Amino acid sequence: MRVFTDEDGLPPSGVNAVVQSRDGYLWIGTFGGLARFDGLSFTVFKGQSALRLSDPEGGQYAGPASDRILALYEDDAGRLWIGTQDAGLSVFERGSFRHLSVCGGVCLVNDILQGPDKALWVATNRGLLKMDPASQRAVWIQRVEGSGYSRLASDKQGRIYVGGYGGLWVVVGQKLESISLPDAQTSTVLLKRSDDELLVGTLRDLYRYDPVRRQWRALGIGRPAYAARSADGQWWISLESGQVLRQDGMGAWRDVPELAVGTTSLTWDDEGNLWVGSGSKGLLRVRKPLFGLLAAPHLQANVAGRAVISDGLGGLWFGSDCGPLLHRRHDGTIQKLPLEPALENDCVNSLLLDRQGVLWVGTSGGVLGRIADDEPRQIAAWPNGTSVHMQDDQGRYLVSSGDSTFELETDAEGRIVARRRIDALGGMNINSVVAAANGGRWFVGDRGVFRLVGAKVVEQWTTREGLSSRFARALYRDDKTGTLWVGTYGGGLNRIRDGKVQRYDSHNGLIDDTVSCILADDRGRLWLAGNRGVALLPAPQEAAVGIESIGYSASDGLVPAEINGGVPFACHRDAQGRFWFSLVEGFAVIDPADVPQVRAVSLRPHIEHVSVAGRAQDAVGSTLTLKSFARNLEIRYTAINLTRPQETRFRFRLSGFDQDWVEAGQNRSILYPSIPWGEHLFEVQARTEGGPWSAVSAKLRILHPQPWYQRPWLWMLATSLGLLVLVGGTRLEKSRSSSESEQPSAVRAAARQKRFGIRKPPN
């Protein structure tokens, strides 16, 4: 849950209505004005006086008729209709507002609905209006005195239903026909369409009404107030008491105590967020968490997680960084097993369940332990931290300590009977060991990736062979395609196929340059865990120069988001196919089956504001005409990302100025000190990290006409005329000089004196 208040830019009053427009924006109606939200910031439109209906702009305003907004509705033409408490109706279209003088421009508008015939129905305290949205002419269907009408809905057949404190009605022709409420009740406070039925709330109860059979069915929920239906068809209901209920998959109602905030509106967006308006606690964004957390603080489960492994009986073992070893049994109960008395400390590096069902533990204190029948026992100790990686076909264990790796042979009691150092791996810290498809084992560590058969290196992938980083952390073997996927610390992900390495990082589709774990689900998707959370690769087989990834973090229930990598068993797939992750605080789990076949979303960019030298400009029809010598053109843009706005990235280009796309990162504006003469096209695209760039750019055509006296042909003409004058003057001067040379010297002297105004001094 995320709460937005006036500190985030929301008008500081109660939220009465929320609607998402088709361009992706979220519109919020409050008692302090109308706000538009792109996921990151709010743009507030303040109310304008409804008495100024004949202004010189033809009735266009910068805000609605009033700050006290009660109802919002977008029609099929993309017009936003705004119902106010004290100034009637306004409409937002093509960037400006118009105020409509229905009911004298002073009635209270409670609800707005468009019918199948495109007409708008407006429920007010003065009665019911029917309006043609194109001509904006309205006629009264029913005038009333008192509270009037407050709720509107249509059924599957397109009939219009009207609710209010006087009852429930259906529109028949140009009249209202009354429908009897059950149990002699007289008020309708909630009215929604629900498939073939209507969801009807009275002051006392919630019902389903079948308009064909005219039958009522009580749902056993008292005093309902607001309702919204999620994409999976389940209803969420808020009650007058402040309580919020939701339907589960079986149709039963469950309490949602976190949302007991005094709800005043409920709305779902197209990204799967529930928006909850409250009277005094702001606007809440609620998402179903994809990740669950191992919540057992009384068992110290909130310390840094290090390793997860199955117990072979439907349960799991959890090892922490200096916390008790936890055993979660198949029935969900959790047992705490102290390690420090036997192993000197309880700081776990690795866990391994061998073929006999015995648990082995490697600690950061350099101790190798064995747990049988819940009794820990020390087996060996080294000066450095110890990790146990696997048990081979001969029953030998692979153990690493510092930069040395050993093969251990043990007896039936786990005592070491032989130990052999693997010299080929000397000086290498091992993070993971994976069996190789073509024989031997892959060793993954801080020198790269090596395949050993016996004690001999037969294949290696290091930075010399093209690996993006020598700090390799994880390896996944895809036998269907003959591909190795190698995760690194700081170098992203590497795909090794047909002897070639393709790198993927934050520059070509990956959301994180650290990949500590790689898990595969039953759909062929890869899940990567790193410092910024978990990333899903929905189609790794389609990856080319770039790769598509979808990030999951705190907004999906992964709190904290960072995976505690650098150890062999930081991530684990259990027998049910669920994925477990060791976090820097605790453990998290997700079932990939709960995540459908999703792809990264393509964001919708918008140009929101254009100014020249700080003055706002009107871009008519997405065309901006600049005055000559205009300077400091600023363009502000955004993209609708209501769930993960901090992951939005932009790029732009201006034809005739930018040679190629300019990566803008998270910046949402660009300032051009000057624009060349001529016609240009400004384009901006957006994407979420790991996703594709927008399929359609937001565009602004810019016209910067050159002054007539600055045009090239005029300069050429002026230059030519200047040359003619210069040549003509030179020729004239030469002609005069030639004429003067033929005259007597006295005559020439007199002529020069006369020409230059030289007077002969008196005697």
C-alpha positions, 0 to 999 in steps of 0.5 A: 500500500502506498499513501499519497497526501498533500505532501506529494502534491495532492489537493489537501482535502477529501478524495471524492472521485477517481477515474482513469482516462483512456490516455492513462492519466488518473484523475482525482476529484477532491474538495480542494480541486481537480488533480491529474496524476501520471504516477509520479506527480500531480497536476492540480487544476483549480476551480474557476468562477461559474459566473464567468461564462461569457469571457472573451475566450469563448467559455474556455477555462484553465480549471473546472467550475468549482474546487469541490468535485463530486463526480468524474466520468470519461465518455466514449470520445475522451471528454472528461465530465466533472460534476461539482458540489456547488457549480454544476457541470464542467467538461475537459476537452482538448486541454481546456475546460468549459462550464455548462449552465445546466440547472443554472450552473449551481446544482449539485452533480452526484453521478454521470453515466453514458448510455448505449445511445451515447447520451449522457445521464446526469444525476443531480440534487435537482433531478435527472438530466439527459444530455447530448455530449456533442451539442451539450444541450440537456433536457430534464427527465425528472425534476425533484425537490430535496435530495434528488438522485445520486447513483446511476447504472445500466444493465446488460440490455442498456436500460438506465437505472437511477438511485437516490434517497427516494428509492430506485428507478428505471428509465422507461421512455422519457419517464422514471418507473419505480422499482420496489426495494426489498424489506420496504426500504426507501434509499439506494446508496450504491448502484453498480452493474454486475454481469447480468445483474445489478449490485444494489446497496441500501442504507441497511444491506447489500443485494444483487438484483436480477432486472429480468426476473425482478428478483432480489438476493441479499449478500449479508453485508450491512450498510455498504457505501462504495464498490469496485470490481477487479479484473478477476471479477471480484468485488471490493466493498467499503462500508459506512463503518469504514471497514473494507471487504473483498471477495475471494476466489470462492465468493466469500467476503474477507476483511481488509483491515489495512484499508479501514481509512474512511473510504470515499471512493474505490477505483481499479486502474488498468495496471491492477492497482486499487485506488482508495479515496479517503475523507482525511487520509489522502489517496491510497494505491493498493496492489495485491502482493505477488511475494509473501514474506516469512513473517516470524520476528519472534523467531528472529526470521527478520535477520539477513537470510543466507540459504534456503533448502528443502527438507525432503519432507515437504518442508524447508530449512532457512539459514540466516547470517548470525541467526537461528536455523529455522525449520518450516515443516510441511504443516507450516509450523516453524521450529528454531534450532540453535547452532552456536553451541555445536558449531561455534556460531550460527552464521550460515553460509550454505545448506545441503540436504544429502541423499540420506536426508541429513542436513549439512551446514557451512558457516562463515566462521569456517565450520562444517557441520552435520545435523541428523535427528535435529542434533548439530555436530561439528565435522571440520573447521577451516580458517576461512568461511566454509560452504558445502556445495553438493554431493557427487555420485560417489557420495563425496562432498564438495566443500569450499573454504576461502579460495580453496576447494576440496573433495571430502569422503566421509563414513556413515557417521559423517566423519571425514576419512579422506580430503583432496584439494582441487588444485585447478581451482586454487585461488578461486572463491566458489559461489556455485557448483552445477553438474555439466550436461556433457560431463563433469561439473561447472564451478562458478566463482570470482575467476569466471566459470570453469568446467572440470572433468575429474581434476582437469579444466576442460572448458572455461569462460572468463573475461578473456573469452568474453564474459562480462565480469570475472565475478560470476555468481550463478549458472543455469543450464538450458539443455533444450537450447544448449545454452548456459546463462551466467549471472555476475556481480556488476556485469549483468547476465551472459548467454553462452551458446554455440561458443559465443557470449552475448551480454545483457545489462542495464543498457540493453534490457536488464533491470539490474547489473547484479544477478545472484540467482537464476531460477527457471519456471515451468513456462520456460521463463527465467527469474533473476535475483539481484540487488534491486529485486527480482527480474522476470525474463518472459521470453529468454529464447527470443533475446537477441542484442537486447533482452526484455525483463520485468522488475519486481520490488517493494510495490509487489510485496518484496520488502526489502527488495535486495537479495542477499547473494554471493552464497550457494543457496540464496535462492531455491525452488521447492517441491511445489514449484515456488521460488524462495529468496534470501533477502537482506532481511528475512525471506520471500516467496513467490509462486510463478503460477500466480504470474500469468504470461506477462510482457513488459508494458509499453508506456504512453508518453505525453507532452504536457507543457511548452514554454518560450523564455518562461512563458507558456505556449499554446500548441494548437493541434500539436503544432507550435509556431515560434516567433522569430529569434525565439530563445529558450524553448522548454518542453516538459513531457511525461509517461503514465506509469502508475505502478513503478514511475521511478523506473520510467526512462525517456529519450527524445530527438529534435529533427534538424538539431539532434542527430539521433535519440538522446537518452534522458534517463529520468529527466522529464524536460528539455531546454533548447536555448535556440531552434534553427530556422525552419520546420522541425519535429520533436519526439519523445519516447518512454519505457520502463526499465527492461521494457521496450520503447514506446510504440508511438512517440509523443510528437510536437511539430515546431515551426520557426519561420525565418524573418524576410530580411534573414532569408538567403535570397534576400542576402544574395540580392543585397550582396549582388546590389552592393557589388554592383554599386561598388563596381559602378563607383570604381568605374566612375572614379576611374572615369573622373580620374582619366578626365582630370588627367587631360586638363591643365594642372591649374584647372585640375587643382581648382576642380579638386578644391571645388569638389572637396570644399577646399578654399584658398587662404586669403593673401 
